[in-house]
Amino acid sequence: MKTSHVFPRHTNYDLPFAVKGDGCYIIDKNGKRYLDASGGAAVSCLGHSDETIRKAIIKQTEELAFAHTSFFTNDPAEKLATLLANNSPEGINKVYFVSSGSEAVEASLKLARQYFVEIGEPERHRIISRKQSYHGNTLGALAAGGNITRKTYFEKIMLETSSISPCYPYRNKNNNETETEYGLRVANELEDEIRTLGAKNVMAFIAETVVGATAGAVTAVPGYFKRIREICDKYGILLILDEVMCGMGRTGSLFACDEEKIIPDIITIAKGLGAGYQPIGAMMCQDYIYDAISNGSGFFQHGHTYLGHPIACAASLAVLTKLIDEDMCKQVKEKGNILQRTLQRVIGQNQFVGDIRGRGLFRGIEIVKNKSTKEPFPKKFNIANKIKKEALNIGLICYPMQGTIDGSIGDHILLAPPFIINENEINEISIKLKSTIENVCDEYK
Ligand SMILES: Cc1ncc(COP(=O)(O)O)c(C=O)c1O
């Protein structure tokens, strides 16, 4: 009989107690140190003991803890929104604060819907997304996402959505096509789906700019997102880019879409925005969407109690200020290259490593049974889960997941270390991953 009253994610695991953060490490109550190579789930971009952020939180607690946003605005929220707007893609100037990534996505879907009702196109309600994507666990966000495993129990109570192929060249590019041809082929699936549904019924296409947890740091081929943007424009459909995981510097630019040279209508961010010091997310939109609400009903029919929480915003303001003032995106690019090179050197030749990919400090390692045929391990071995346990055992936090290929089979490991990581720690990640992968996979080859 368990003594804990916490309802945990998994009921049959005994988890270590985390008691302290120290730079890139988490320390448990027995003093064991875990190198956090995934920032939990791409959250802790500044590590676990940043004094500036800690102080900003304490200072705000001493001034104002909470003031409900239906009565007041507050200084940290105003300053944070301004800083985000000043550094966001052109035209994206309004920021709606929430407390998580799922809430940000939920808000983006509701805003898209309300926008079309406000401008007199109430038939538009369908959402198109991509397979092998994840947009959150609340019902709307879950319905929009393409992570089959996370949806299974809830299909019957979810919105009807459609999905097109991801842009996943390692698995799906044909040998006889160039990257550009492949990108166009999969982007054009969006146009086909819009025509099938009838353009007047479609309100939004949602995609992770760089796919995170579900497929493992999958970047689109050049030209893919340009074509997606063109199709959305042609049919008057909103493009929502979900940067909850890949945004806020993770891939080497503050907004991952900067690298794709496209501007979405709505962007969602979270995770690195609070860097783990506070739970915060945001939905940002183009002025013209905001204006439609403002000139229409004047009220976004949405809201949560903790919107724009002063302490969360104060922490996030300190995080964002640091990312910008210390030019951390540049560091992410440089360290990301070092991480990629080190991984290639240490595990690149490993028979179980099919692909090492990603951008900045956002890297994915696809695990295979056979390197030349790319054959995955059978699902029943649940390699990803075994890797997670084995890595934790030797003091490494990484984020493995099963279902890489189609939601059921395939395994990958996602890495998203803090931006403060140094070369010794990058080596430690690679060496620990090497022994973890060898120990686990050798047994099932
Ligand atoms: C791309 C993406 N969107 C949304 C979410 C949901 O965020 P949260 O877990 O903060 O609700 C996640 C979480 O992993 C994510 O990776």
The ligand as an SDF file (V2000), in Angstrom:
LIG
                    3D

 16 16  0  0  0  0  0  0  0  0999 V2000
    4.2730   21.7450  -28.9170 C   0  0  0  0  0  0  0  0  0  0  0  0
    3.5170   21.6350  -27.6310 C   0  0  0  0  0  0  0  0  0  0  0  0
    2.3460   22.2540  -27.5080 N   0  0  0  0  0  0  0  0  0  0  0  0
    1.6490   22.2220  -26.3620 C   0  0  0  0  0  0  0  0  0  0  0  0
    2.1050   21.5260  -25.2680 C   0  0  0  0  0  0  0  0  0  0  0  0
    1.3290   21.4950  -23.9920 C   0  0  0  0  0  0  0  0  0  0  0  0
    1.9730   22.2430  -23.0190 O   0  0  0  0  0  0  0  0  0  0  0  0
    1.6730   22.0030  -21.4660 P   0  0  0  0  0  0  0  0  0  0  0  0
    2.1820   20.6560  -21.1300 O   0  0  0  0  0  0  0  0  0  0  0  0
    2.4080   23.1330  -20.7970 O   0  0  0  0  0  0  0  0  0  0  0  0
    0.2100   22.1300  -21.2870 O   0  0  0  0  0  0  0  0  0  0  0  0
    3.3330   20.8680  -25.3520 C   0  0  0  0  0  0  0  0  0  0  0  0
    3.8660   20.0950  -24.2110 C   0  0  0  0  0  0  0  0  0  0  0  0
    4.7390   19.3060  -24.3120 O   0  0  0  0  0  0  0  0  0  0  0  0
    4.0560   20.9290  -26.5660 C   0  0  0  0  0  0  0  0  0  0  0  0
    5.2270   20.2950  -26.7080 O   0  0  0  0  0  0  0  0  0  0  0  0
  1  2  1  0
  2  3  1  0
  2 15  2  0
  3  4  2  0
  4  5  1  0
  5  6  1  0
  5 12  2  0
  6  7  1  0
  7  8  1  0
  8  9  2  0
  8 10  1  0
  8 11  1  0
 12 13  1  0
 12 15  1  0
 13 14  2  0
 15 16  1  0
M  END
$$$$
